[in-house]
Amino acid sequence: MSVKVLFFASLRERLGHGQVTLDIAEPLSVQEVWQRSSGEETLPANVLVSVNQDYADAATLVQLDDEVAFFPPVTGG
């Protein structure tokens, strides 16, 4: 089974890809998904996360077939 991971805006540009699929055998925390999909050790504090289109935090557990999205804070004027 797998998890679909999406990266938006500047994260997509920084990492060089907008989507990856992770094969997992057991639930992972959002932090672990970030590490495996981005290659970076720590989830930046200002990055927003959703799991199945609901806001989440680094400790949220990700299950098989979930969708995780990482995106920078949105600003407007």
C-alpha positions as CSV (number, residue, x, y, z in Angstrom):
1,M,0.0,0.0,0.0
2,S,1.1,3.6,-0.4
3,V,0.7,7.2,0.6
4,K,0.4,10.0,-1.9
5,V,2.5,13.1,-1.0
6,L,2.0,16.5,-2.6
7,F,4.2,19.5,-2.4
8,F,3.0,23.0,-3.3
9,A,4.4,26.4,-4.4
10,S,7.9,27.1,-3.2
11,L,8.3,23.6,-1.6
12,R,7.7,22.0,-5.1
13,E,10.3,24.3,-6.5
14,R,12.8,23.7,-3.7
15,L,12.4,19.9,-3.8
16,G,12.2,19.6,-7.6
17,H,9.0,17.6,-7.6
18,G,5.3,18.1,-6.8
19,Q,4.3,14.6,-6.0
20,V,5.7,11.4,-4.7
21,T,4.3,8.0,-3.7
22,L,5.6,6.3,-0.6
23,D,5.2,2.6,-0.1
24,I,4.6,2.0,3.6
25,A,3.9,-1.1,5.7
26,E,2.7,0.6,8.8
27,P,1.3,4.0,9.9
28,L,3.9,6.9,9.9
29,S,3.8,10.3,11.5
30,V,3.6,13.3,9.3
31,Q,7.2,14.1,10.4
32,E,8.3,10.6,9.1
33,V,6.5,11.1,5.8
34,W,8.2,14.5,5.4
35,Q,11.6,12.9,6.1
36,R,11.1,10.0,3.6
37,S,9.6,12.1,0.9
38,S,11.7,15.3,1.0
39,G,15.0,13.9,2.2
40,E,15.2,16.6,4.8
41,E,15.5,15.7,8.5
42,T,13.0,18.2,10.1
43,L,9.7,19.5,8.9
44,P,10.1,23.3,8.8
45,A,8.0,25.1,11.5
46,N,6.2,27.3,9.0
47,V,5.1,24.5,6.6
48,L,1.4,23.7,6.7
49,V,0.2,20.1,6.4
50,S,-3.0,18.4,5.5
51,V,-3.9,14.8,5.7
52,N,-6.9,13.9,3.5
53,Q,-7.6,17.6,3.1
54,D,-7.8,18.2,6.8
55,Y,-5.2,20.3,8.6
56,A,-2.7,18.2,10.6
57,D,0.5,18.5,12.6
58,A,3.8,16.7,12.6
59,A,2.6,14.1,15.1
60,T,-0.5,13.1,13.1
61,L,-0.5,9.5,12.0
62,V,-0.7,8.8,8.3
63,Q,-2.4,5.6,7.3
64,L,-2.2,3.5,4.1
65,D,-3.9,5.2,1.1
66,D,-3.9,8.6,2.8
67,E,-3.0,11.8,0.9
68,V,-0.5,14.2,2.6
69,A,0.0,17.7,1.4
70,F,2.8,20.1,2.4
71,F,2.5,23.8,1.6
72,P,4.1,27.1,2.7
73,P,1.9,29.6,4.6
74,V,-0.4,31.6,2.3
75,T,-0.2,35.3,2.5
76,G,-2.3,37.9,0.7
77,G,-3.0,41.5,0.5
